[in-house]
């Protein structure tokens, strides 16, 4: 189905199932332990052996020698894979790091060997007997130290008007630099894979967000035909972008299984997840804003520096600044430096999550310089068109409505604009605000839908569920389209033998995957109507029946003994070029800071979101409050502590890498504006899960400033950065 004109009224608009707060249909499987995660497939392949990954002990240099003899003789050892016996390997187009290193080493704990044994314990023990000598080389690990060597990204700078002239002439100016640290995905389920060969065909049971990407890159790396690789990943215990790509667990499981001549299971330990896979890279961001005394922005610039391995991409921390606020004169640019660290890549809301932490604090600082309320300053600079192209309107943009409703519900009018003035016993209390922004990305997505003689509708698509509720919203879509209850829908996901979907990433999964199911259901409705000899445009599907004129035919009868099947997908035209498609929101935070110790406590949180039709308010709220929690972590806790001498993330486990727990998070309120976006898809929906993160860190930072009068521009905001500047307790 080609979607190239705005959606009109369609069966989804009935909202009998779609749009209702619905429990996750996979919930019982997860709460009873019946949902099978990657490492838990115990009966899919016989005689499974276990692999233990050995990571490099240096970050840069070469392997001088590798002594495997003691390991080979250890009890239970079946095989050992290294770069020397792995055969000729290529690199997937989405991988910057080489997944099996040697003799050259690119980053610390780059996988250099896999020991395969009869049991997990035997593999781990034998791996400890491998002796590797290295020839270290000097590496670059500190972004600040190599910042001046960073180069413009391939897109170059985006320039509109005369920023330099307008900024110089602006009566009120801001010029500040903000930094965000390296961060880890830290999802609950580690990367894990079981691999089995059957002749020249490979099957992997793994944990991956983008099935087709993995098939493509695994087959390319192994130099084998794509149609010889099958990837199965029905349940994923969190991903956050860390499982978008092929990683060492899957490649080494495949190589280990080939070397051992039997299936092999590989799971990455937590330290390997943090030093071997991908992470959110650190940034240095400079924001400059010039404005007139009435608060009109006349000049805005946002430049960001990040680092990566050669061939890796930058952290696009300036994306939101291209679109969020008006301003006739603009300069937007990204720079990337070469760093010998584990690969930097997508982590939940890549770009905007880091960039909003700078931009939205800068907006607050500018409002303070102007003597304006920060909410009103943002509203003053709203725009309904792309600031770089006034002829290109937003498909929907309710930022002002989000800010105003949030201010009303949060009690913003009671905020004291003078920082450091509100006390509750020993606590300094403040309120903070930030806009929320995330682009709406479109990508084609397909599905297969079958109707059987029992009236059961089965949906098959390689879409994944990373805890986001994909099973449920896909079931809701099929139920709405075919006029049946959820109990009559079966959803099968995460298998490369199914039609290729959008996959889970970039908050594009919900809208695109359900639109693909919508397209397949339209085809199935046509097949049913044709079998019944009626015009599909005149047929209504409701209560398990097809209604056309005076006829009412049960779906079971229409399916017949053999059933009916249809396959189709959604493909997009150029609507996203004619209209800018984005999601908007507002985050409000109340924070308290202990006047003596500097301890920060978040007391209240509110998110107001405008993100098209909300397909399932219950799971959408779950996504947003999870994102808000992640935003608190980014603001106050999360940092991969980097040993800048050795290129090593020191706090490489959940004991040392701090994330919020339940006790850290107060009541969270989420409001979804009533919005549909017919420009986006037939579902009139958009993504919302990452919107819930973008801006939260800045709202926390702004609340801390309002409480104390202190600005911390180096995240995370830990008390050591401001303790000596706290106001006197008296």
HUWO-V452463 format. One record per backbone hydrogen bond with DSSP energy under -1.0 kcal/mol. NH is the residue of the N-H (numbers start at 1). CO is the residue of the C=O. If there is no record, write none. Layout:
{{NH:CO} {NH:CO}}
//
This chain:
{{3:571} {7:678} {13:10} {14:11} {15:12} {19:615} {20:17} {27:24} {30:26} {31:27} {32:28} {34:29} {35:29} {40:37} {49:263} {50:117} {51:265} {52:115} {54:113} {56:110} {61:105} {62:135} {63:103} {64:133} {65:133} {67:131} {72:68} {73:69} {74:71} {77:74} {78:116} {79:116} {81:114} {86:82} {90:221} {95:92} {101:111} {102:104} {105:61} {109:56} {110:107} {112:54} {113:54} {114:81} {115:52} {116:79} {117:50} {118:76} {123:119} {124:120} {125:121} {126:122} {127:123} {128:124} {129:126} {130:127} {131:67} {133:65} {135:62} {137:60} {146:142} {149:146} {150:147} {151:336} {153:334} {156:153} {158:332} {160:330} {166:162} {167:163} {168:164} {169:165} {172:291} {174:289} {176:287} {178:285} {179:713} {180:283} {183:280} {189:237} {193:266} {194:205} {195:264} {196:203} {198:201} {201:198} {202:228} {203:196} {204:230} {205:194} {206:232} {209:243} {214:210} {215:211} {216:212} {217:213} {218:214} {219:215} {220:216} {221:217} {222:218} {224:219} {228:225} {229:226} {230:202} {232:204} {233:494} {236:465} {238:236} {242:239} {244:241} {251:247} {252:248} {253:249} {254:250} {255:251} {256:252} {257:253} {258:254} {259:255} {260:256} {261:257} {264:195} {265:49} {266:193} {268:191} {273:269} {274:270} {275:271} {276:272} {279:343} {280:183} {283:180} {284:305} {285:178} {286:303} {287:176} {288:301} {289:174} {290:299} {291:172} {292:296} {295:292} {298:290} {299:290} {300:329} {301:288} {302:331} {303:286} {304:333} {305:284} {306:335} {308:337} {312:309} {317:315} {319:316} {323:320} {324:320} {326:381} {330:160} {331:300} {332:158} {333:302} {335:304} {336:151} {337:306} {339:308} {340:140} {345:279} {348:240} {352:350} {353:349} {355:351} {356:352} {359:355} {360:356} {362:358} {363:359} {364:360} {365:361} {366:362} {367:363} {368:364} {369:365} {370:366} {372:367} {377:373} {378:374} {379:375} {380:376} {382:379} {386:392} {389:386} {392:389} {394:384} {395:580} {402:398} {403:399} {404:400} {405:401} {406:402} {407:403} {408:404} {409:405} {410:406} {412:407} {414:411} {415:412} {420:706} {424:427} {427:424} {428:593} {429:422} {430:591} {432:589} {434:587} {436:585} {438:583} {440:581} {445:570} {446:500} {447:568} {448:460} {449:566} {450:458} {451:564} {452:456} {455:452} {457:488} {458:450} {459:490} {460:448} {461:492} {462:499} {473:469} {474:470} {475:471} {476:472} {477:473} {478:474} {479:475} {480:476} {481:477} {482:478} {483:479} {484:479} {488:485} {489:486} {490:457} {492:459} {494:463} {496:231} {498:495} {504:209} {508:505} {512:508} {513:509} {514:510} {515:511} {516:512} {517:513} {518:514} {519:515} {520:516} {521:517} {522:518} {523:519} {524:520} {525:521} {526:522} {527:523} {528:524} {529:525} {530:526} {531:527} {532:528} {534:529} {538:535} {540:547} {542:545} {544:483} {545:542} {546:553} {547:540} {548:551} {551:548} {553:546} {555:544} {558:554} {559:555} {560:556} {564:451} {566:449} {568:447} {570:445} {571:1} {573:3} {577:574} {578:574} {579:575} {580:393} {583:438} {584:610} {585:436} {586:608} {587:434} {588:606} {589:432} {590:604} {591:430} {592:601} {593:428} {594:599} {595:426} {598:594} {601:592} {603:590} {604:590} {605:667} {606:588} {607:669} {608:586} {609:671} {610:584} {613:684} {620:616} {621:617} {622:618} {623:619} {624:620} {625:621} {626:622} {627:623} {628:624} {629:625} {630:626} {631:627} {632:628} {633:629} {634:630} {635:631} {636:632} {637:633} {638:633} {640:182} {643:648} {644:642} {647:643} {648:643} {650:641} {652:650} {657:653} {664:661} {665:662} {669:605} {671:607} {673:609} {675:673} {677:684} {680:677} {684:681} {692:688} {693:690} {694:690} {696:693} {699:695} {700:696} {701:697} {702:698} {703:699} {704:700} {705:701} {706:702} {707:703} {708:704} {709:705} {715:179} {717:635} {718:716} {721:718} {722:719} {723:719} {725:722} {726:723}}
//
